[in-house]
Amino acid sequence: MLSLGLNPSPEVAMELDRLNSIVARTFFFGAFLLLAIAVIEKLLNVLDASIPGVTVAPSKLLEWAVILLVFVIALLLRQIREAQKTKHV
């Protein structure tokens, strides 16, 4: 089969897997941090207060958290696909 350089060496593949894992974890924890801030901000808004320095609506924070979680899901699905590919080869 013709190789177009799309199959990285094992060392590069391991570094990409490590980077993928770090990014997925960072996005995951960032999403939950945004979720916590959104919930706290909404509760404070009900009490007619606000977190100092937060100028974004809680709904927008929630949207950002969901976007990060979608990227985490995509990264995890990619890892699963790669694991299945190496298992079958």
C-alpha positions as CSV (number, residue, x, y, z in Angstrom):
1,M,0.0,0.0,0.0
2,L,1.2,3.5,-0.8
3,S,2.4,5.4,2.2
4,L,1.9,9.1,2.2
5,G,3.7,9.7,5.5
6,L,0.5,9.5,7.5
7,N,1.7,6.7,9.7
8,P,4.0,8.3,12.3
9,S,6.9,6.4,13.9
10,P,6.1,4.7,17.2
11,E,7.9,7.4,19.1
12,V,5.9,10.2,17.5
13,A,2.7,8.2,17.9
14,M,3.4,7.8,21.6
15,E,4.0,11.5,21.9
16,L,0.7,12.3,20.1
17,D,-1.1,9.9,22.4
18,R,0.3,11.6,25.4
19,L,-0.6,15.0,24.0
20,N,-4.1,13.8,23.2
21,S,-4.5,12.5,26.7
22,I,-3.3,15.8,28.3
23,V,-5.6,17.9,26.1
24,A,-8.6,15.6,26.8
25,R,-8.0,15.8,30.6
26,T,-7.5,19.6,30.5
27,F,-10.6,20.1,28.5
28,F,-12.6,17.8,30.8
29,F,-11.5,19.5,33.9
30,G,-12.0,22.9,32.3
31,A,-15.5,22.0,31.3
32,F,-16.4,21.0,34.8
33,L,-14.8,24.2,36.2
34,L,-17.0,26.2,33.8
35,L,-20.0,24.2,34.8
36,A,-19.4,24.9,38.5
37,I,-18.9,28.6,37.8
38,A,-22.1,28.7,35.8
39,V,-24.1,27.0,38.5
40,I,-22.7,29.2,41.2
41,E,-23.3,32.3,39.1
42,K,-26.9,31.3,38.4
43,L,-27.6,30.7,42.1
44,L,-26.1,34.0,43.0
45,N,-28.1,35.7,40.3
46,V,-31.3,34.3,41.8
47,L,-30.2,36.0,45.1
48,D,-29.5,39.2,43.2
49,A,-25.7,38.9,43.5
50,S,-22.8,38.0,41.2
51,I,-19.3,36.7,41.2
52,P,-17.0,39.6,40.9
53,G,-15.1,39.6,37.6
54,V,-17.5,37.3,35.8
55,T,-19.2,39.3,33.1
56,V,-20.5,36.4,31.1
57,A,-24.0,35.0,31.5
58,P,-24.2,31.5,33.1
59,S,-25.8,30.2,29.9
60,K,-22.8,31.2,27.9
61,L,-20.5,29.5,30.4
62,L,-22.6,26.4,30.1
63,E,-22.3,26.6,26.3
64,W,-18.5,26.8,26.5
65,A,-18.5,23.8,28.9
66,V,-20.5,21.7,26.4
67,I,-18.2,22.7,23.5
68,L,-15.2,21.5,25.5
69,L,-17.0,18.2,26.3
70,V,-17.7,17.7,22.6
71,F,-14.0,18.0,21.9
72,V,-13.2,15.5,24.7
73,I,-15.7,13.0,23.3
74,A,-14.1,13.4,19.8
75,L,-10.7,12.8,21.2
76,L,-11.8,9.8,23.2
77,L,-13.5,8.3,20.1
78,R,-10.3,8.8,18.2
79,Q,-8.4,7.0,20.8
80,I,-10.9,4.1,20.7
81,R,-10.7,3.9,16.9
82,E,-6.9,3.8,17.1
83,A,-6.9,1.1,19.7
84,Q,-9.4,-1.0,17.6
85,K,-7.3,-0.4,14.5
86,T,-4.1,-1.7,16.2
87,K,-6.0,-4.6,17.8
88,H,-7.2,-5.9,14.4
89,V,-3.9,-5.4,12.6
